[in-house]
Amino acid sequence: MKNLARAIFPALTLTFVGLLIAPAALAEVEFKKGDHVVLIGNSLADRMQHDGWLETLLQSAMPQQDLVIRNQGLSGDQVASRPRSKGFTTPEDYLKLSEADVIFAFFGYNESFAGDGGIEQFKTDLAKMVDDYRALKPNGETEPRIVLFTPIAHENLNDPNLSDGKANNKRLAKYSAAIKAVAEEKKTAFVDLFEASKKLYDASEAPLTINGVHLNTEGNRQVAEVIAEQLLGKKVAASEELDTLREAILDKNWHWYSRFRATDGNDVWGSRSTLEFVDGQTNGEVLQHELTMLDVMSANRDQRIWALARGSDLVVDDSNVPKAVPVESNVGGKSKSSSAMKEGNLDYVSGEDGVKHLKVPEGFKVNLFADESRFPELVNPVQMQVDGKGRLWAAAWKTYPKWEPLNEMQDSLLIFPDEDGDGVADKCITFAKVHNPLGFEFWNGGVLVTRGPDLLFLKDTDGDDHADLEIRYLGGLGTADTHHAANNLIYGPDGAIYWQSGIFLQNNFEHPWGPPLSSGTSAMFRFDPRQYTISQHAENSPNPHGISFDYWGYHFANDGTGGRAYQVRPDGKGFKMFKLLEKEVRPVPADEVVSSANFPDEMQQDFLICNAIGFLGIKQYHLDRDGGAEYTEEIGKGKEKQVVTKKTKFGEVWGTPDGADLTIQMPDPTTGEMKDSIAQGFLVSEDKNFRPADAIFGQDGGLYVADWHNVIIGHMQHNVRDPNRDHQHGRIYRVVNTKKPLQEPVKIDGASLPELMTNLENPIDGVRQRTRVELSERPTKDVIAACNEWMKKFDPNKKEDAHPLLEALWLHQQHNVRDTKLLNQLLKSPEPHARVAAQTVQHLWFNVDLKGGGVQEGEDFLTESQEKAGVIEDNAALTRVHVGTIVEKLRFNLKEFEVKAGKQIELTFHNSDFLPHNFVITQPKSADEVAMAAIALGADGFAKGYVPDHGKILVHTKLLDHDQEEVLEFNAPDTPGDYEFVCTFPGHHLLMRGVMKVVK
């Protein structure tokens, strides 16, 4: 159906005649008054709406055309692959919704990783898309005019952490030519951004991309100028004079983005949209109506854009926006899904009175650190962190589960300074307004925060504690269920940011290293902001929440909904979740490892889990890391199922319930009478509205507990817009031990490099973690130099020096500097926990694809001695073989060699690498079995050279260090076959393997 503007105004046209436009043989494209222009494609299109420059230039250059511009780009999109969460409106239906007259198509970057073999299929897919969209007639009457854009080139940022783009550009050039060929064939307009962007990079003194492939604001500004010139045949300057117009466009884009990329989409159009509540009303009825509200609000903002483009202005009038659908609360059992027993109480107690309902073990006390009565901004705190100045931060989610049209968006990141050190916040500072801030973490002088579907980097550059820099570091985060989305961001000791995401979510991460990482699996993800690598770290289902690391780097995670807890350990070529403890409660939104000078010695390195329904408190577990702990495991299914008892091995962590017996008053489920009840743990509340969402140790050693505080906690048991979802309360409590002094503050923010190195010797996990964050913003060259100087005072042969040397290894890892000599020292450390940690570093460096299936670049470096590989002499009496290693590649320097059955063999194995390796020849198809037996040696492995007593081993060397070699003399087997050789040091067998082919 045509809109009113189309019916009233005559068609006015502007022809595309730019310098880089396709040859005259291509069909010309014209803008008509009232045209609806839709951008589709990958992140190149998606990111344009957040800077707004392209539309700003088009609207300012055509002030009388009244263009309606809508961006439908999505991170990771490809012509033939556009993953969406269940129920999401199809790309074709969205084109019809927007009544597209003109389509700007930005594809080719993600497809280019298929290489030469994918070009013809790409051309076929692109040509079919053009034909299909013309046949679709999304405006209801005429074929759309289509403009095909090439990808931009890969910018070489001369950053050792990033690709130089040479390999990418070879592929991108070919795919750009393919796009041009399709444009010529289909007679569409064509804009070559590949060649244009290369010229922009050469001419610019400052970077135009954030990572080589995604434009920054200045890059988007300059590329917008190129596009406008090519489309309009004249130069259009993106000047400061257009700032008011651009701000109006960004306002419109926010409303459209909230419609097109609607968060909590599973409740809008997915499986939970049909859930019925009071009088059969569904989420879909309420939330799909909100989409129409946003359509009207976006159109209202178009009116202001047109006025500004003409040199005037108007006040946006939203009086024509349909009112929200009224919702009746089902709290108190008013529908089948609600439960008065599980819900809280509509009579909220104050934050101060909430302290009276909290029970902690003897020797501890609780005080109210902050609440909504003093700081109205503090509503529904979901995660906390402590910065380098010792200040507590909280992500406040007032609009949970998502912003409602016509209301103010009030989600925010808040800072709570305690300047007098009395354990009570003195003020509240709003660092930034951030929609759905489900997780955040400090890094590189700023903050990484999820604002689905984007991961933002926010920074205060002028010291006023308010963010004034915003960069979209990563797009494509799934948002179909907001409280299951990317949550609880944690900066790991390895320098990566970890988060978890649950079911219903379609992630599609576009990055510089390869094809997009597309995943619909509940999992933990690992993002390295220094290298822009993204990988799926380990599966965890259904809705994981909560991540922590302990003193030795052991990694823990929760499945929030299921209540299970896991240790995350290397497994195969990746990582896997291993059962940590027997589940007692659910759901569990966060966890923390005890590390505080204020807390009792016997609690150090214990595991704490927050529970938000039922128990309403924090459970405590003692963790055994040394092996020998017994646990049970179910094997088989149905009648065959049996429960077996197992024992942990060294480094396999196991938790047993700990804490105190806490007495609370709870209502009898039958009579409602209040009775004493005993609950074991560290903290529990009698207040049914108490919802501990996070817990973290502060600078003073106290445990700070974020109380979401809400009568409703369930996401699916109540309508998304249930009026009793609380948007007014939120508390942070502080728990301290009265028998020990508070923890002394340590200078971190602004400290010198030597001071920061000394901090890494501190026994408190939080001090070292905040020090690592501080070091993340210092120049790598200076950090590594200071680290190497600091390391000189430690002896790798002393057990007591193992941990600071491990911190040094982690620091190298954080700054993407491989020191394999240091790694080798720690792999042989007298401290077994340091060896386990070093093996994890080794695993990440050599075994794991951290680039999401990315394309590896660079050549293996071979020393002169390594080039002499394979059979070097073969006479009647003897066959001589040389085998070496490739430095820092975790590989042998040959994959196979051939010998005759029964022949005498003299094999020299030389280890040029800085890591320890052995050389083990096994029976055919036995390498993995032997390698797993070597891993099972655990702490005894070094004493045996990681060579197990195994009947399928033919011959083996010792475990050799750097530049050592050993000669093996043996007779080749009499039976021909492929006899595998492998390094059985833990984790090495995945890459270090080959075949000795025995022939007659």
BAMITOR-253892 format. One record per residue (C-alpha): z, y, x; residue number from 1. Coordinates in steps of 0.5 Angstrom, whole numbers, plus 500, padded with zeros to 3 digits. Example, Ala and Ser with C-alpha at 12.3 -4.5 7.8 and 13.67 -1.06 7.14 Angstrom:
REM BAMITOR-253892
    z    y    x  baro
  516  491  525     1
  514  498  527     2
This chain:
REM BAMITOR-253892
    z    y    x  baro
  500  500  500     1
  498  507  503     2
  503  512  504     3
  503  519  501     4
  501  522  507     5
  495  518  507     6
  493  519  500     7
  494  527  501     8
  491  529  507     9
  484  528  510    10
  482  524  516    11
  482  528  522    12
  480  525  529    13
  481  525  536    14
  477  521  541    15
  480  517  547    16
  475  519  553    17
  480  519  559    18
  479  518  566    19
  481  511  566    20
  478  509  559    21
  474  503  559    22
  466  504  559    23
  462  507  554    24
  460  500  551    25
  467  499  548    26
  469  501  541    27
  472  508  541    28
  479  509  538    29
  481  515  534    30
  487  518  531    31
  487  520  524    32
  492  525  520    33
  498  520  518    34
  496  515  523    35
  502  509  524    36
  502  507  531    37
  505  501  533    38
  507  499  540    39
  507  491  541    40
  508  487  548    41
  513  486  553    42
  519  490  556    43
  514  495  558    44
  513  497  551    45
  520  496  549    46
  523  501  554    47
  518  506  552    48
  522  508  546    49
  529  509  550    50
  526  514  554    51
  521  517  549    52
  516  520  553    53
  510  517  551    54
  511  519  543    55
  514  526  546    56
  507  527  549    57
  503  524  543    58
  506  528  538    59
  506  535  542    60
  499  534  544    61
  497  533  536    62
  502  537  532    63
  498  537  526    64
  497  529  526    65
  503  527  523    66
  503  521  527    67
  508  515  525    68
  510  511  531    69
  514  505  531    70
  516  501  537    71
  516  493  536    72
  516  491  544    73
  521  486  546    74
  523  483  553    75
  519  477  555    76
  514  477  549    77
  507  474  551    78
  501  474  547    79
  502  467  545    80
  510  466  546    81
  514  471  542    82
  521  467  541    83
  525  470  535    84
  532  468  532    85
  531  464  526    86
  529  468  520    87
  527  474  524    88
  521  477  521    89
  514  475  524    90
  510  480  529    91
  505  480  523    92
  509  482  518    93
  513  487  522    94
  506  490  523    95
  505  490  516    96
  511  493  514    97
  509  499  519    98
  502  499  516    99
  499  499  523   100
  493  503  523   101
  493  503  531   102
  496  498  535   103
  498  499  543   104
  498  492  546   105
  502  491  553   106
  501  484  555   107
  500  481  561   108
  506  481  566   109
  510  475  564   110
  503  471  563   111
  501  473  570   112
  506  468  573   113
  502  462  570   114
  497  464  576   115
  490  463  576   116
  490  457  572   117
  493  461  566   118
  488  466  566   119
  482  463  561   120
  488  461  556   121
  491  468  557   122
  484  471  555   123
  483  466  549   124
  490  468  547   125
  489  475  547   126
  482  475  544   127
  484  471  538   128
  490  476  537   129
  485  482  537   130
  481  478  532   131
  487  476  528   132
  490  483  527   133
  483  486  525   134
  483  480  520   135
  490  482  518   136
  489  489  516   137
  496  491  517   138
  495  498  513   139
  493  494  507   140
  486  497  507   141
  482  497  514   142
  482  494  521   143
  487  497  526   144
  484  500  532   145
  487  497  538   146
  488  499  545   147
  489  494  550   148
  494  496  556   149
  494  492  563   150
  501  491  566   151
  504  496  571   152
  503  494  578   153
  509  492  582   154
  513  497  586   155
  515  496  593   156
  522  499  593   157
  523  497  601   158
  529  493  598   159
  531  487  602   160
  534  484  595   161
  528  485  592   162
  521  482  592   163
  516  487  596   164
  511  485  590   165
  505  483  594   166
  505  476  591   167
  506  479  584   168
  500  484  585   169
  495  479  587   170
  496  476  580   171
  497  482  576   172
  490  485  579   173
  487  478  576   174
  490  479  569   175
  489  486  569   176
  481  484  570   177
  482  479  565   178
  485  484  560   179
  479  489  561   180
  474  483  560   181
  477  482  553   182
  477  489  551   183
  469  489  553   184
  468  483  549   185
  472  485  543   186
  470  493  544   187
  477  495  544   188
  480  501  548   189
  482  499  554   190
  487  503  559   191
  488  501  566   192
  496  502  568   193
  495  497  574   194
  491  502  578   195
  494  508  575   196
  501  506  577   197
  499  504  584   198
  497  511  585   199
  503  514  582   200
  508  510  587   201
  504  512  593   202
  505  519  591   203
  512  519  589   204
  518  520  594   205
  523  517  589   206
  522  510  586   207
  519  510  579   208
  522  503  577   209
  529  500  577   210
  527  493  580   211
  520  494  582   212
  517  492  575   213
  521  496  570   214
  520  503  570   215
  526  508  570   216
  526  515  566   217
  522  518  571   218
  517  512  571   219
  516  512  564   220
  515  520  564   221
  509  519  569   222
  506  513  566   223
  507  517  559   224
  503  523  562   225
  497  518  565   226
  497  514  558   227
  496  521  554   228
  491  523  559   229
  487  517  558   230
  488  517  550   231
  487  524  549   232
  482  526  555   233
  486  532  557   234
  493  533  561   235
  499  533  557   236
  505  535  562   237
  512  532  560   238
  516  538  561   239
  523  540  560   240
  520  545  554   241
  519  538  550   242
  527  536  551   243
  529  538  544   244
  523  534  541   245
  524  528  545   246
  532  528  543   247
  529  528  536   248
  524  522  537   249
  530  518  541   250
  534  520  535   251
  529  517  530   252
  528  511  535   253
  535  509  535   254
  535  508  527   255
  528  504  528   256
  531  500  533   257
  537  499  529   258
  532  496  524   259
  527  492  528   260
  532  489  533   261
  538  489  527   262
  544  486  531   263
  548  480  527   264
  541  478  525   265
  543  471  523   266
  547  475  517   267
  541  479  515   268
  536  474  515   269
  538  468  518   270
  543  462  516   271
  549  466  514   272
  545  471  510   273
  545  466  504   274
  553  465  505   275
  556  467  498   276
  562  471  497   277
  565  474  491   278
  561  473  484   279
  556  470  489   280
  554  476  493   281
  551  474  500   282
  550  477  506   283
  543  478  506   284
  543  482  499   285
  548  487  503   286
  545  487  510   287
  537  487  508   288
  538  493  503   289
  541  496  510   290
  534  495  513   291
  531  499  507   292
  536  505  508   293
  534  505  516   294
  527  505  514   295
  528  512  510   296
  533  515  515   297
  527  513  520   298
  522  517  516   299
  527  523  515   300
  527  524  522   301
  519  523  523   302
  519  530  518   303
  523  533  524   304
  519  531  529   305
  513  534  526   306
  516  540  525   307
  518  541  532   308
  511  539  534   309
  509  545  531   310
  514  549  534   311
  519  550  528   312
  525  546  526   313
  528  543  520   314
  535  539  519   315
  535  532  517   316
  536  531  510   317
  539  524  508   318
  540  525  501   319
  535  521  499   320
  537  514  503   321
  539  509  498   322
  547  508  498   323
  550  502  501   324
  551  496  496   325
  558  496  494   326
  562  489  496   327
  568  487  493   328
  573  484  498   329
  575  476  498   330
  581  477  502   331
  587  473  499   332
  583  467  497   333
  578  470  492   334
  572  466  494   335
  571  459  496   336
  571  461  504   337
  577  465  504   338
  584  462  505   339
  590  466  504   340
  594  462  509   341
  589  463  515   342
  588  471  513   343
  593  476  515   344
  597  481  511   345
  594  487  508   346
  601  491  509   347
  600  493  517   348
  606  494  521   349
  606  499  526   350
  605  498  533   351
  612  499  535   352
  614  494  530   353
  609  489  532   354
  613  489  539   355
  619  486  534   356
  615  480  532   357
  613  478  539   358
  616  473  543   359
  616  471  550   360
  620  467  555   361
  627  469  557   362
  626  474  563   363
  620  478  560   364
  620  484  556   365
  614  487  552   366
  613  494  550   367
  607  498  547   368
  602  501  552   369
  597  504  547   370
  596  504  539   371
  592  507  534   372
  597  512  532   373
  597  515  538   374
  590  514  540   375
  585  513  534   376
  579  511  538   377
  583  505  540   378
  581  500  534   379
  579  493  535   380
  579  492  543   381
  575  486  545   382
  576  486  553   383
  580  490  558   384
  579  491  565   385
  582  495  571   386
  579  500  575   387
  580  502  582   388
  584  507  581   389
  589  502  577   390
  587  505  570   391
  586  500  564   392
  580  500  560   393
  578  497  554   394
  572  496  550   395
  574  498  542   396
  569  496  537   397
  571  500  531   398
  564  498  527   399
  565  491  528   400
  561  487  526   401
  555  492  527   402
  554  500  525   403
  553  501  518   404
  548  506  516   405
  550  513  514   406
  557  512  518   407
  558  515  525   408
  558  510  530   409
  564  510  534   410
  564  504  538   411
  566  506  545   412
  569  504  552   413
  576  507  553   414
  580  509  559   415
  588  509  559   416
  591  513  565   417
  598  511  566   418
  600  517  570   419
  607  517  570   420
  608  509  571   421
  612  508  565   422
  608  503  562   423
  605  507  557   424
  598  510  556   425
  599  518  557   426
  592  519  554   427
  585  516  552   428
  579  518  555   429
  572  516  552   430
  568  514  557   431
  562  513  553   432
  560  511  546   433
  557  504  546   434
  555  500  540   435
  558  493  540   436
  561  493  547   437
  563  486  547   438
  563  485  554   439
  564  490  560   440
  565  490  568   441
  565  495  574   442
  560  494  579   443
  557  499  584   444
  561  505  582   445
  559  504  575   446
  560  500  569   447
  555  494  566   448
  556  493  559   449
  553  489  553   450
  550  493  548   451
  545  488  545   452
  540  486  546   453
  541  490  553   454
  545  490  559   455
  547  497  560   456
  549  500  567   457
  553  507  566   458
  556  511  571   459
  560  518  571   460
  556  522  577   461
  560  528  577   462
  567  526  576   463
  569  528  569   464
  570  521  567   465
  564  521  562   466
  558  517  563   467
  552  521  565   468
  547  516  567   469
  545  510  563   470
  540  505  566   471
  538  499  562   472
  539  493  567   473
  537  487  563   474
  533  486  556   475
  533  480  552   476
  540  479  550   477
  541  475  544   478
  544  479  538   479
  543  475  532   480
  551  474  532   481
  555  479  535   482
  561  476  536   483
  558  470  539   484
  553  474  544   485
  554  476  551   486
  561  477  552   487
  567  477  557   488
  563  480  563   489
  566  478  569   490
  564  480  577   491
  565  473  580   492
  567  472  588   493
  560  471  589   494
  557  478  587   495
  554  475  580   496
  556  478  573   497
  558  472  569   498
  558  472  561   499
  557  467  555   500
  553  467  549   501
  553  462  543   502
  549  459  538   503
  544  463  533   504
  542  467  539   505
  535  467  542   506
  535  470  549   507
  529  472  553   508
  530  475  559   509
  525  479  563   510
  526  480  570   511
  522  481  577   512
  522  474  580   513
  518  470  575   514
  516  468  567   515
  522  470  562   516
  528  466  562   517
  528  464  554   518
  534  460  552   519
  536  459  545   520
  542  454  548   521
  550  456  548   522
  551  457  555   523
  554  461  561   524
  549  466  564   525
  549  469  571   526
  546  475  573   527
  546  478  580   528
  545  486  579   529
  543  487  586   530
  537  482  586   531
  536  482  578   532
  536  475  578   533
  538  471  572   534
  539  464  570   535
  543  460  565   536
  549  457  569   537
  552  452  565   538
  551  449  558   539
  558  451  553   540
  558  450  546   541
  558  452  540   542
  561  459  541   543
  564  460  548   544
  568  466  550   545
  573  467  556   546
  571  467  564   547
  576  467  570   548
  576  465  577   549
  582  463  581   550
  585  464  588   551
  580  459  591   552
  574  461  587   553
  575  455  582   554
  571  457  576   555
  574  457  568   556
  571  458  562   557
  573  457  554   558
  569  455  548   559
  572  460  544   560
  570  457  537   561
  572  449  539   562
  578  451  543   563
  576  447  549   564
  577  450  556   565
  573  448  562   566
  572  448  570   567
  565  450  572   568
  563  446  578   569
  557  444  582   570
  553  439  579   571
  546  436  581   572
  541  443  582   573
  546  447  577   574
  553  447  574   575
  556  444  569   576
  562  444  565   577
  568  439  566   578
  574  438  561   579
  580  442  564   580
  585  441  559   581
  587  437  552   582
  585  442  547   583
  591  445  543   584
  589  451  539   585
  583  454  537   586
  579  459  537   587
  580  462  544   588
  577  469  546   589
  579  470  553   590
  583  467  559   591
  587  469  565   592
  589  466  571   593
  596  468  573   594
  597  472  579   595
  602  478  580   596
  607  480  584   597
  612  481  578   598
  611  474  575   599
  615  468  577   600
  613  464  583   601
  613  458  579   602
  607  461  574   603
  603  463  580   604
  595  461  579   605
  597  458  572   606
  592  458  566   607
  593  463  560   608
  589  462  554   609
  589  467  548   610
  589  464  541   611
  587  468  535   612
  588  464  529   613
  594  459  527   614
  598  460  534   615
  597  467  535   616
  599  468  542   617
  598  466  549   618
  598  459  551   619
  600  457  558   620
  598  451  563   621
  600  449  570   622
  593  447  574   623
  593  441  579   624
  588  443  584   625
  589  437  589   626
  587  431  585   627
  591  425  582   628
  592  428  575   629
  591  423  570   630
  587  425  563   631
  584  421  558   632
  577  421  556   633
  573  418  550   634
  567  413  552   635
  562  410  547   636
  561  411  540   637
  564  408  533   638
  567  401  534   639
  565  401  541   640
  569  408  542   641
  575  407  547   642
  580  412  550   643
  580  411  558   644
  585  414  563   645
  582  417  569   646
  585  421  575   647
  582  427  578   648
  579  428  585   649
  581  433  590   650
  578  440  587   651
  577  437  580   652
  582  442  576   653
  587  439  571   654
  591  443  566   655
  598  441  563   656
  602  445  558   657
  607  449  560   658
  611  455  558   659
  617  456  554   660
  619  454  547   661
  619  460  543   662
  622  461  536   663
  619  464  531   664
  620  465  523   665
  614  463  519   666
  612  461  512   667
  613  454  509   668
  606  452  507   669
  608  449  501   670
  614  454  499   671
  612  460  502   672
  620  460  505   673
  621  463  512   674
  623  458  517   675
  624  457  524   676
  618  454  528   677
  618  452  535   678
  612  454  539   679
  610  452  546   680
  607  458  550   681
  608  464  554   682
  607  469  548   683
  607  468  540   684
  607  473  534   685
  610  472  528   686
  605  478  525   687
  599  474  522   688
  595  480  524   689
  596  479  531   690
  590  477  534   691
  590  477  542   692
  583  478  544   693
  584  479  552   694
  589  479  557   695
  589  482  564   696
  594  483  569   697
  594  491  571   698
  596  494  577   699
  603  494  576   700
  603  486  575   701
  604  487  568   702
  600  483  563   703
  596  487  558   704
  594  484  552   705
  589  487  547   706
  591  486  540   707
  584  486  536   708
  589  487  530   709
  586  485  523   710
  587  482  517   711
  580  478  517   712
  578  474  524   713
  573  470  521   714
  566  472  522   715
  563  467  516   716
  569  467  511   717
  568  474  509   718
  562  478  507   719
  560  482  513   720
  561  489  509   721
  568  486  506   722
  572  493  505   723
  578  489  508   724
  575  488  515   725
  580  493  519   726
  577  499  522   727
  583  503  524   728
  588  499  528   729
  588  496  535   730
  594  495  540   731
  595  494  547   732
  601  491  549   733
  605  490  556   734
  609  484  558   735
  613  485  565   736
  618  480  568   737
  625  483  568   738
  627  479  574   739
  623  482  579   740
  620  489  581   741
  613  491  579   742
  607  490  583   743
  606  496  588   744
  600  500  588   745
  594  499  593   746
  589  504  595   747
  582  502  593   748
  578  507  590   749
  576  512  596   750
  579  507  601   751
  576  506  608   752
  572  500  610   753
  578  498  614   754
  583  499  609   755
  579  495  604   756
  578  489  609   757
  585  489  609   758
  586  489  602   759
  582  482  602   760
  588  479  605   761
  592  481  599   762
  595  475  595   763
  594  478  589   764
  587  476  585   765
  586  483  582   766
  587  487  588   767
  582  483  592   768
  577  483  586   769
  578  490  585   770
  577  491  592   771
  570  487  592   772
  568  492  586   773
  569  498  591   774
  565  494  596   775
  559  493  592   776
  558  501  592   777
  558  501  599   778
  552  501  604   779
  551  493  605   780
  550  495  613   781
  557  498  613   782
  560  493  609   783
  558  487  613   784
  559  491  620   785
  566  492  618   786
  567  485  615   787
  565  482  622   788
  569  486  626   789
  575  484  621   790
  573  477  621   791
  575  477  629   792
  582  477  628   793
  582  470  624   794
  581  463  627   795
  577  458  623   796
  581  452  626   797
  587  455  623   798
  589  453  616   799
  592  460  614   800
  586  464  616   801
  582  460  611   802
  582  464  605   803
  581  471  609   804
  575  468  612   805
  573  465  605   806
  573  472  602   807
  569  474  608   808
  564  469  606   809
  564  471  599   810
  563  478  601   811
  556  476  605   812
  554  473  599   813
  556  479  594   814
  551  483  599   815
  546  478  599   816
  547  477  607   817
  547  469  609   818
  551  468  615   819
  550  460  615   820
  555  460  622   821
  561  463  618   822
  559  458  612   823
  559  452  617   824
  566  454  619   825
  568  454  612   826
  565  447  611   827
  569  444  616   828
  576  448  615   829
  582  445  615   830
  584  448  609   831
  580  443  604   832
  580  448  598   833
  576  453  603   834
  571  447  604   835
  570  446  596   836
  569  454  596   837
  564  454  601   838
  560  448  598   839
  560  452  592   840
  557  458  596   841
  552  453  600   842
  550  450  593   843
  548  457  590   844
  545  459  597   845
  540  452  597   846
  540  448  591   847
  540  452  585   848
  534  456  582   849
  538  463  581   850
  531  466  579   851
  530  463  572   852
  524  459  574   853
  522  464  578   854
  516  464  584   855
  519  463  591   856
  516  467  596   857
  516  467  604   858
  514  462  609   859
  519  457  612   860
  521  459  619   861
  520  453  624   862
  523  453  631   863
  519  450  637   864
  523  444  637   865
  522  443  630   866
  515  443  630   867
  515  436  634   868
  516  432  627   869
  514  425  625   870
  512  420  629   871
  511  423  636   872
  509  416  640   873
  507  409  638   874
  505  404  643   875
  506  396  642   876
  513  396  644   877
  516  402  641   878
  515  407  635   879
  518  414  637   880
  520  419  631   881
  523  426  631   882
  526  429  625   883
  529  436  625   884
  532  441  620   885
  529  448  618   886
  534  453  619   887
  537  456  613   888
  533  452  608   889
  537  446  607   890
  531  442  608   891
  528  437  613   892
  522  439  617   893
  518  433  614   894
  518  429  608   895
  515  422  610   896
  513  418  616   897
  510  411  617   898
  512  405  621   899
  510  398  621   900
  515  393  619   901
  519  390  624   902
  517  395  629   903
  523  397  634   904
  524  405  632   905
  527  410  636   906
  529  416  632   907
  532  423  634   908
  535  427  629   909
  536  434  632   910
  540  439  627   911
  537  446  629   912
  541  449  622   913
  548  452  622   914
  550  448  617   915
  552  440  618   916
  547  435  617   917
  547  427  617   918
  541  423  617   919
  542  417  613   920
  536  412  611   921
  537  407  605   922
  534  402  601   923
  528  404  596   924
  530  408  590   925
  538  408  593   926
  538  415  596   927
  542  418  590   928
  546  413  589   929
  549  413  596   930
  549  421  596   931
  554  420  590   932
  558  415  594   933
  559  420  599   934
  561  426  594   935
  566  421  592   936
  569  421  598   937
  572  428  597   938
  577  430  602   939
  576  424  606   940
  569  426  607   941
  569  430  614   942
  573  424  617   943
  567  419  615   944
  562  424  617   945
  560  424  609   946
  557  417  610   947
  560  412  605   948
  561  404  606   949
  555  402  602   950
  551  396  602   951
  544  400  601   952
  545  404  608   953
  540  401  613   954
  542  406  619   955
  545  413  620   956
  547  418  624   957
  554  422  625   958
  555  429  621   959
  552  434  627   960
  553  441  627   961
  548  446  630   962
  544  444  636   963
  547  437  636   964
  542  431  636   965
  543  424  636   966
  538  418  637   967
  538  412  633   968
  535  405  635   969
  534  400  630   970
  528  395  627   971
  524  397  621   972
  525  393  615   973
  521  387  615   974
  519  388  607   975
  514  394  606   976
  516  399  602   977
  518  407  601   978
  525  407  604   979
  529  414  603   980
  532  418  608   981
  537  423  606   982
  543  428  608   983
  549  426  604   984
  553  432  606   985
  555  434  599   986
  550  438  595   987
  545  437  601   988
  541  431  598   989
  538  435  592   990
  533  438  597   991
  534  434  604   992
  530  428  603   993
  524  424  604   994
  521  417  605   995
  520  412  611   996
  514  408  609   997
  514  401  612   998
  507  398  612   999
  505  391  614  1000
